[in-house]
Each structure stands twice: as C-alpha cells, then as structure tokens.
Amino acid sequence: MAKNEIKIAANVADTIRPNLKGANKHPGLQALRSVVGRITTPLLPDDYLKLANPLWSARELRGRVVEVRRETVDSATLVIKPGWGFHFDYQPGQYVGIGVLMNGRWRWRSYSLTSTPVTRDRLITITVKAMPEGFLSAHLVDGVTPGTIVRLAAPQGNFVIPDPAPASVLFLTAGSGITPVMSMLRTLARRNGIGGTGHVVHVHSAPTESDVMFAAELARLHDAHDGYRLIVRPTRTQGRLDLAQLSEVVPDWRDRDTWACGPESMLDDAHRLWSSERIQDRLHLERFAATRAPTRGTGGTVTFERSGKTVDVDAATSLMDAGEDAGIRMPFGCRMGICQSCVVGLVDGHVRDLRTGVEHEPGSRVQTCVSAASGDCVLDV
C-alpha cells in the first residue's frame, strides 16, 4: 500500500530547513519563509520567530498540546493547536508524525488523526493507547501536559474514505484500530449526516465495553443517524470475531466497501477472506506495525557519513532508531516500511530488511525504518 511522501531532508544540522509537504500549493507562504530565512542569516529565523510565538518556525511544523482528554484507562486524546505552516486539507483516515522532547532527545512516532478537517477551531487530535512496550505512547497518555510544544510532520497516508463515500460501507476495527475510522465517522456526520438506512455498518472489537475508545460518542452517532449501525463485540466474553462467520453479523458484507484496522492477525484474516472471494479491491487495510522476520546476525558499527557520527547497534535495532538515538534528524514517514519517506543511500557495507531478511549491498537505497546493520555499514546521512 503506497503512502504519500513527506519531503523532509535528512538534516545534519538544525540550520537546514526541510521542504514541507504541499509547498507547491502555497507558494506565498513558502516565499515568506524564504524571505524570513534570508533576512535573518546567519542567525536562525526561529531565534526571532520564537520571540513572537513558539509555534512559529521557518524550518519545521510545530504544535502546542492544549488538552489531554482521557478516553479509557490506558488511552487518551491529545488536542493539539498546530503552528504556522500546518494545512487543514488532510483527508479523514490519514496519520501525522509527532515529535516529543524526552530526556533531551526528540522521540518520533506516527498516529492517526482522530479529528476532522472540517473544523473552525484550527485544532487537530490524535488518540493514543499506551502500549506495554511503547515508551513514547505511555508518555503521551500519562506524561504529556497542556502547554507542551511538539514537532509535527505533515499528514499523509492513503487509508482514506472518498468524498462522496460509497453507497454501502463496512468499518471493521479492533482496539486502537478505531482511531483512523473515528476521523472518517466524524467527517461523514459533519458533511451531510450519515444518511440512508444501513449506509455504514461498524463492527468494533475490544476486550470489554469499558475498553472501547469514544464509546459515548459512538453510541450518540448510532442513536442520531439511521445510516450508522454499531456492533460492539467484547472479546473477553464473546471471543474474537471469526471472519469466516462474518455473514452472521453483516450478511451483505461482500457488497460493501470495507475499511479495516486492528491487530495484524485480524488484517491478515481479512486479506485472505476478501481475496478468496475475489473482492480484494473493495478492502482497504491500515497496518500500525511492520511484520518482522526472525532476527539474524549480530549487528555492527553504523557510520552516518554526512553527520560524522558512528554508533554500535545490534541486529534488531533499525537504522532509523540508531540514527535518532545518536541525535541525527533522520528522514521519516510511516515508520513501518510503506511510504518510502525514510530512504537513504547505503555507501558501504550491508544492511538487512527486518521484514524479509533480505540483505542490501553498497550502492542501493534502503528504508531505514525497517532495515538493520548486517555488519559494519556507512549511510549517506
């Protein structure tokens, strides 16, 4: 599944400004950025812009957390006011990169937007579930406070619903997989309401009803719109939904355009089922993580040639994580090997694709988010 590129250069120093996605659609804004950059040389434009507003930056997108709203015991919605340069022309279902300063280092992850672009308050929201292995996700849920300044990457992704929406829709979600679909539902409701009996059927699974994100809002949508039918499945009491029995829950699922997001096992089952019915073109999947092959090798020494930094890493650490841990501003996008935004040149040595185990040789271009050192190597970053 292809993703739109985020055009962010791999910066050796913070004085190098990235090209922002959509710049060609806003030439006036880019011209102003350029003028500000020239008249403040050799000092950074941000040295002056911060005096007026900390959200103004000539080289990056920023935002301020204005509210942290608890959704469930282990999830929360962050309401963010984007700064200068953020455009509200994203599509419902897309995700945004967010960088948070932790212990002197910027930690980056991508999260689905749960807000709708149809907004007057100029705010965006992401909803994060704290994962046991998720260092940043736990911090976003329990550690971030209103007023925190974050870095943002422009929205991207093609897990989106068109306008107008198909006549018959199925949303199949589980756990935090509901987050991109929430943006779609909110947008549909704000456009012209969710009209037409049975227009949208939404099957959502969670361990218990108290674990359902946006539970109250989903119930209101169900009551207010004849075109929206919500089916919640508590898996601790009813077990996981067997997609082979989907016809018992949604008899006409084959006739619906389907958007599915949730655990990898559910998405794999959906792909097999829709493919066996030869209707895979009606299935849209959003994966939050890349499937990795068994770890092999011992890693090696990674040299980031343009930054002049060298680090020793193991065979399970991605080149992107290694670079960011060394303080290098690595190019990034989806962080799961889909969008190609993190590709850099491999100058010397070998690296291994963490998903397939395939090794890449010198002279090739590699995805740093899903590649690890296979011996000593040199990257053009």
C-alpha positions as CSV (number, residue, x, y, z in Angstrom):
1,M,0.0,0.0,0.0
2,A,1.7,3.2,-1.1
3,K,1.9,6.2,1.1
4,N,2.4,9.8,0.2
5,E,5.9,11.1,0.7
6,I,6.8,13.6,3.4
7,K,9.6,15.7,1.8
8,I,11.9,16.1,4.8
9,A,15.6,16.1,4.2
10,A,18.0,14.2,6.4
11,N,19.4,17.2,8.2
12,V,22.9,17.1,9.7
13,A,22.3,20.5,11.5
14,D,19.1,22.2,12.6
15,T,20.0,25.1,10.3
16,I,18.9,23.1,7.3
17,R,15.1,23.6,6.6
18,P,13.1,20.7,5.2
19,N,10.8,21.1,2.3
20,L,7.3,20.9,3.6
21,K,4.6,18.7,2.0
22,G,2.2,20.8,-0.1
23,A,4.6,23.7,-0.5
24,N,3.8,24.0,-4.2
25,K,0.1,24.5,-3.2
26,H,1.0,27.5,-1.0
27,P,3.8,29.4,-2.9
28,G,3.1,32.7,-1.0
29,L,3.8,31.0,2.3
30,Q,7.0,29.4,1.0
31,A,8.1,32.7,-0.4
32,L,7.6,34.4,3.0
33,R,9.5,31.6,4.7
34,S,12.4,32.1,2.2
35,V,12.5,35.9,2.8
36,V,12.5,35.4,6.6
37,G,15.3,32.9,6.2
38,R,17.4,35.3,4.1
39,I,17.0,38.4,6.2
40,T,17.9,36.6,9.5
41,T,21.1,35.0,8.2
42,P,23.4,34.0,9.7
43,L,21.1,33.6,12.7
44,L,18.3,31.1,12.5
45,P,14.8,32.5,11.7
46,D,13.5,30.6,14.7
47,D,15.6,32.7,17.0
48,Y,13.4,35.7,16.1
49,L,10.1,33.9,15.5
50,K,10.1,32.3,18.9
51,L,10.1,35.7,20.5
52,A,6.7,36.3,19.0
53,N,5.2,32.9,19.1
54,P,6.8,29.5,20.0
55,L,4.6,27.8,17.4
56,W,6.2,29.8,14.5
57,S,9.1,28.1,12.8
58,A,10.7,28.7,9.4
59,R,12.1,25.2,9.2
60,E,9.6,22.8,10.8
61,L,6.0,22.3,11.8
62,R,5.2,22.7,15.5
63,G,2.2,22.4,17.7
64,R,1.1,23.0,21.3
65,V,-0.8,20.5,23.3
66,V,-3.9,22.3,24.6
67,E,-5.7,19.4,26.3
68,V,-5.2,15.8,27.2
69,R,-8.5,14.0,27.4
70,R,-8.8,10.5,28.9
71,E,-10.6,8.0,26.7
72,T,-10.1,4.8,28.6
73,V,-7.9,3.6,31.4
74,D,-5.0,3.3,29.0
75,S,-5.7,5.7,26.2
76,A,-6.0,9.5,25.8
77,T,-6.8,12.1,23.2
78,L,-4.3,14.9,22.7
79,V,-5.8,18.1,21.4
80,I,-3.1,20.0,19.5
81,K,-3.0,23.5,18.1
82,P,-0.7,23.4,15.1
83,G,1.5,26.4,14.4
84,W,2.5,28.2,11.2
85,G,2.5,26.1,8.1
86,F,0.1,23.4,9.0
87,H,-2.7,22.9,6.4
88,F,-6.1,21.6,7.3
89,D,-6.6,19.9,3.9
90,Y,-5.8,16.4,5.1
91,Q,-8.1,13.5,4.4
92,P,-10.0,11.6,7.2
93,G,-8.1,8.5,7.9
94,Q,-4.6,9.9,7.4
95,Y,-1.9,10.0,10.1
96,V,0.5,12.6,11.4
97,G,4.0,12.4,12.7
98,I,4.6,13.8,16.2
99,G,7.9,14.5,17.9
100,V,8.2,14.9,21.7
101,L,11.2,16.0,23.6
102,M,12.1,13.4,26.2
103,N,15.2,13.4,28.3
104,G,16.9,15.9,25.9
105,R,16.0,13.9,22.7
106,W,13.2,14.1,20.2
107,R,11.2,10.9,20.0
108,W,9.1,10.5,16.9
109,R,6.0,8.3,16.2
110,S,3.1,8.5,13.8
111,Y,-0.5,8.4,15.0
112,S,-3.8,8.5,13.1
113,L,-5.7,11.8,13.2
114,T,-9.0,11.4,15.0
115,S,-10.1,14.9,14.2
116,T,-11.9,16.0,11.1
117,P,-10.5,18.6,8.6
118,V,-14.0,20.2,8.6
119,T,-13.2,22.4,11.6
120,R,-13.3,26.0,12.7
121,D,-11.2,25.8,15.8
122,R,-8.0,25.1,13.9
123,L,-7.2,22.1,16.2
124,I,-6.2,18.5,15.5
125,T,-6.5,15.5,17.7
126,I,-4.6,12.2,18.0
127,T,-5.7,9.4,20.2
128,V,-3.0,7.2,21.7
129,K,-3.2,3.8,23.5
130,A,-0.4,3.2,26.0
131,M,1.4,0.0,25.0
132,P,3.5,-2.0,27.4
133,E,6.5,-1.8,25.1
134,G,5.6,1.7,23.9
135,F,8.0,4.1,25.6
136,L,6.5,7.2,23.8
137,S,2.9,6.1,23.8
138,A,2.9,5.7,27.6
139,H,4.4,9.2,28.0
140,L,1.8,10.7,25.7
141,V,-1.0,9.1,27.6
142,D,0.3,9.7,31.2
143,G,3.1,12.2,31.0
144,V,2.4,15.0,28.5
145,T,0.8,18.1,30.0
146,P,-1.1,21.0,28.3
147,G,1.3,23.6,27.0
148,T,3.9,21.1,25.8
149,I,5.4,22.1,22.4
150,V,5.7,19.2,19.9
151,R,7.1,18.9,16.5
152,L,4.8,17.8,13.7
153,A,5.1,16.1,10.3
154,A,2.6,16.8,7.6
155,P,-0.4,14.4,7.4
156,Q,-0.1,11.6,5.0
157,G,-1.5,8.1,4.1
158,N,-4.0,6.6,1.7
159,F,-6.2,4.8,4.2
160,V,-8.9,7.4,3.5
161,I,-12.6,7.4,2.6
162,P,-13.5,9.3,-0.6
163,D,-15.9,12.2,-0.9
164,P,-18.7,11.2,-1.6
165,A,-18.5,8.0,0.3
166,P,-19.5,4.7,-1.3
167,A,-23.2,3.8,-1.0
168,S,-22.5,0.9,1.3
169,V,-19.6,0.9,3.8
170,L,-18.3,-1.6,6.4
171,F,-15.9,-0.5,9.1
172,L,-14.1,-3.4,10.7
173,T,-12.0,-2.3,13.7
174,A,-10.4,-3.6,16.9
175,G,-8.7,-1.9,19.8
176,S,-6.9,1.3,18.8
177,G,-7.6,0.4,15.2
178,I,-10.7,2.6,15.6
179,T,-8.7,5.8,15.5
180,P,-8.5,6.5,11.8
181,V,-12.1,5.4,11.3
182,M,-13.2,7.8,14.0
183,S,-12.0,10.7,11.8
184,M,-14.0,9.2,8.9
185,L,-17.1,8.9,11.0
186,R,-16.9,12.4,12.4
187,T,-16.3,13.7,8.9
188,L,-19.3,11.8,7.4
189,A,-21.5,13.1,10.2
190,R,-20.5,16.7,9.7
191,R,-20.8,16.6,5.9
192,N,-24.4,15.7,5.5
193,G,-25.1,13.3,8.2
194,I,-24.8,9.5,7.9
195,G,-27.9,9.1,5.7
196,G,-29.6,6.1,4.2
197,T,-30.6,3.1,6.3
198,G,-27.6,0.7,6.6
199,H,-25.3,3.1,4.8
200,V,-22.5,2.4,7.3
201,V,-22.1,-0.8,9.4
202,H,-19.3,-0.7,12.0
203,V,-18.1,-3.8,13.8
204,H,-15.7,-3.0,16.6
205,S,-13.9,-5.4,19.0
206,A,-12.4,-4.6,22.4
207,P,-11.7,-6.7,25.5
208,T,-14.6,-5.1,27.4
209,E,-17.1,-2.4,26.8
210,S,-15.1,-0.1,29.1
211,D,-12.1,-0.5,26.8
212,V,-14.0,0.9,23.8
213,M,-12.5,4.3,22.8
214,F,-15.0,7.0,22.1
215,A,-17.8,4.8,23.5
216,A,-20.2,7.6,24.4
217,E,-19.7,9.4,21.0
218,L,-20.2,6.2,19.1
219,A,-23.4,5.5,20.9
220,R,-24.7,9.0,20.1
221,L,-23.8,8.5,16.4
222,H,-25.7,5.2,16.5
223,D,-28.8,6.9,18.0
224,A,-28.7,10.0,15.9
225,H,-28.1,8.6,12.4
226,D,-30.3,6.0,10.8
227,G,-27.4,5.3,8.4
228,Y,-25.0,4.2,11.1
229,R,-25.2,0.8,12.8
230,L,-22.7,0.0,15.5
231,I,-21.9,-3.6,16.6
232,V,-19.6,-3.8,19.6
233,R,-18.0,-7.2,20.4
234,P,-16.5,-7.6,23.9
235,T,-13.9,-10.3,23.2
236,R,-13.4,-11.4,26.8
237,T,-16.9,-12.7,27.0
238,Q,-17.7,-13.4,23.3
239,G,-14.3,-14.3,21.9
240,R,-12.6,-12.8,18.9
241,L,-14.7,-12.3,15.8
242,D,-14.2,-15.2,13.4
243,L,-14.3,-13.5,10.0
244,A,-15.3,-16.8,8.4
245,Q,-18.6,-16.2,10.3
246,L,-18.9,-12.6,9.2
247,S,-22.1,-13.2,7.3
248,E,-23.9,-13.9,10.6
249,V,-23.1,-10.4,11.7
250,V,-23.1,-8.5,8.4
251,P,-25.0,-10.6,5.8
252,D,-24.2,-8.2,2.9
253,W,-20.5,-7.7,3.7
254,R,-19.5,-8.8,0.2
255,D,-21.4,-5.8,-1.3
256,R,-19.8,-3.2,1.0
257,D,-16.6,-1.2,0.6
258,T,-14.6,-2.1,3.7
259,W,-12.1,-0.3,5.8
260,A,-10.3,-2.5,8.3
261,C,-7.8,-1.5,11.0
262,G,-6.7,-3.5,14.0
263,P,-4.3,-6.4,15.1
264,E,-2.2,-8.0,12.4
265,S,-3.9,-11.3,12.7
266,M,-7.3,-9.7,12.0
267,L,-6.0,-7.9,9.0
268,D,-4.3,-11.0,7.6
269,D,-7.6,-12.9,8.0
270,A,-9.5,-10.2,6.2
271,H,-7.0,-10.1,3.4
272,R,-7.3,-13.9,2.9
273,L,-11.1,-13.8,3.1
274,W,-11.6,-11.0,0.7
275,S,-9.0,-12.5,-1.7
276,S,-10.8,-15.8,-1.6
277,E,-14.0,-14.1,-2.6
278,R,-12.1,-12.2,-5.3
279,I,-13.3,-8.8,-4.0
280,Q,-10.0,-7.7,-2.5
281,D,-10.3,-4.4,-4.4
282,R,-13.1,-3.5,-2.0
283,L,-10.9,-4.0,1.0
284,H,-8.7,-1.2,2.5
285,L,-6.3,-2.1,5.2
286,E,-4.3,0.1,7.7
287,R,-1.4,-1.6,9.5
288,F,0.1,0.1,12.5
289,A,3.3,-2.1,12.5
290,A,5.5,-3.9,10.1
291,T,5.8,-7.7,10.4
292,R,9.4,-8.6,11.1
293,A,11.4,-11.7,10.2
294,P,13.4,-13.5,12.9
295,T,16.4,-11.6,13.9
296,R,19.7,-12.8,12.4
297,G,23.3,-11.7,12.8
298,T,25.0,-9.5,15.4
299,G,24.5,-6.0,14.1
300,G,27.6,-3.8,13.6
301,T,29.0,-0.3,13.5
302,V,26.9,2.2,11.6
303,T,28.6,5.3,10.3
304,F,26.4,8.3,9.4
305,E,28.7,9.8,6.9
306,R,27.4,13.3,6.5
307,S,26.7,13.8,10.2
308,G,30.1,12.4,11.2
309,K,28.7,10.1,13.8
310,T,29.2,6.4,14.5
311,V,27.2,4.1,16.7
312,D,27.3,0.4,17.5
313,V,23.9,-1.3,17.2
314,D,22.5,-4.8,17.5
315,A,20.8,-6.7,14.7
316,A,17.3,-5.9,15.9
317,T,17.7,-2.1,16.1
318,S,16.5,-0.2,13.0
319,L,18.9,2.2,11.3
320,M,16.3,5.0,11.9
321,D,16.2,4.3,15.6
322,A,20.0,4.1,15.7
323,G,20.3,7.5,14.0
324,E,17.7,9.2,16.2
325,D,19.3,7.8,19.3
326,A,22.6,9.4,18.1
327,G,20.8,12.8,17.8
328,I,20.6,12.7,14.0
329,R,17.4,14.1,12.3
330,M,16.6,11.1,10.2
331,P,14.0,11.4,7.4
332,F,10.8,9.5,8.3
333,G,7.2,9.0,7.4
334,C,5.1,6.0,8.4
335,R,7.9,4.2,10.3
336,M,6.6,0.8,9.1
337,G,8.2,0.4,5.7
338,I,5.4,1.6,3.5
339,C,5.7,5.2,2.5
340,Q,9.4,5.3,1.3
341,S,10.0,8.6,3.0
342,C,13.0,7.3,5.1
343,V,15.0,6.0,2.1
344,V,18.8,6.9,2.2
345,G,21.8,5.7,0.3
346,L,23.9,2.8,1.5
347,V,27.5,3.9,0.9
348,D,29.3,0.8,2.2
349,G,28.6,-2.5,4.0
350,H,25.4,-4.4,4.1
351,V,22.1,-3.9,5.8
352,R,19.2,-6.4,6.3
353,D,15.5,-5.8,5.8
354,L,13.9,-6.6,9.1
355,R,10.7,-7.8,7.4
356,T,12.1,-10.2,4.9
357,G,15.7,-10.9,5.9
358,V,16.9,-9.8,2.5
359,E,20.4,-8.1,2.6
360,H,21.1,-4.9,0.6
361,E,24.5,-4.2,-0.9
362,P,26.5,-1.0,-1.2
363,G,25.1,1.5,-3.8
364,S,21.5,0.6,-3.0
365,R,18.9,2.8,-1.3
366,V,17.4,1.4,1.9
367,Q,14.4,2.1,4.1
368,T,16.0,3.0,7.4
369,C,12.8,2.3,9.5
370,V,12.8,-1.4,8.5
371,S,16.5,-2.1,8.0
372,A,19.2,-3.0,10.4
373,A,23.0,-3.3,10.2
374,S,24.3,-6.6,8.9
375,G,27.9,-6.0,9.8
376,D,29.6,-2.6,9.6
377,C,28.0,-0.1,7.2
378,V,28.0,3.5,6.1
379,L,24.9,5.6,5.4
380,D,24.6,8.8,3.4
381,V,23.0,10.8,6.2
